[in-house]
Every structure is written in structure tokens, then in C-alpha cells.
């Protein structure tokens, strides 16, 4: 697992930092339980007026359109993203790994207090 922080000036208030942490945590939990991945990359950056988090793995992937009963992890991540005024994109296909991408407008997350 590798973490790349592309911008040293990323500031999050407690609410946003906790939500981003929980999204990363759930992503890593899902990778550990299901993906059979040998590599995970986590990237944090500011790009085009957005705070962007990506969690990428080289695991077995899945079909995001197929929902498992009693599985709320992905739904919970999407709800957290919406509560931050952002959006969460899940890109995956069987045999192709998975990318979880969170985008939040910078104006919603930057605070140098």
C-alpha cells in the first residue's frame, strides 16, 4: 500500500478529515476482504478546484451494478461524499481492479484555522 500526497497545503476541518478517513478505511477494508489485491495506491491531491482522493487496487474487481444483500459499505461511502458536498465514483470490472474516487470542491474543505 502506497500513499502519495501531491500537495502539502491540503487542510481539512475535523468533519471533512473524519469523513475522508472513513472512506479510505472502508475502501481498505473492502480490498482486504474481497479484492485479493497485491498493490493499493492512495492519492490525495488538489486538482481543478477539487480535493481529490483516489484509492486504486489491482485486485479482482467486481461489477458495481450488482449489489449484495446486507452490504452497506459502498452506499455508506457515497452518503459520506454527498454529506461533504462532493461525489464518489466507483470504477471496477471483474478482473480489472477497482478505483474509488472522491471529489469535493476545495471551497468546501479548505480552512487554515
Secondary structure, 3 states (H helix, E strand, C coil): CEEEECCCCCCCCHHHHHHHHHHHHHHHHHHHHHHCCCCEEEEEEEECCEEEEEEEECCCCCCCCCCCCCCCHHHHHHHHHHHCCCEEEEEECCCCCEEEEEEEEHHHHCCCC
